[in-house]
């Protein structure tokens, strides 16, 4: 099981920072039709209703994430938390990209909770991980993107350097058809109990729609 800690400097800037963790074995498939039916018929509607009620920037857990980004020194309107980016796509009627069963469930958890979530190939990352603020001039190759400047962003890193962030992940540990063990993280900057709830339905989604086996869950 991976060991994750939150950097004390990050906690000083935003004391409410926590991370929900899932580690599990899986056989990655292209698509789960049942999940997409549920997403389109249920979650999309709920998301659009929430946007109507709150406005995207004021949605629970997105609001707090945006405030945390400001505390870390990043403009949340330019570097959006990934949950906000996904929810904006739904609000604009653009739908979501179909990637694979793990990434699709990852996005489902993110949309429902308002928290950014990231999934990483456990074989491509170290055993000791830290969640910290990106350093000056720090970059990595984003998934389907060029080099991303990650200074000031909340960043997941191991001994080799940054792996991902709550905005956009790197190519190094991306989920592919060859992935057999996954670490899925939910990044919370809220003081409420929504992370605990997300851990509950997230576990159920990962088992039901992604076929997760030997699922271990904990919160840091």
Helices and strands as residue ranges (DSSP letters): E 3-6, H 8-13, E 18-25, H 33-38, I 39-43, H 44-54, G 56-58, H 62-72, H 82-91, H 101-113, E 116-121, G 122-124, E 128-133, E 139-141, E 147-149, E 154-158, E 161-165, E 181-188, H 194-209, E 213-219
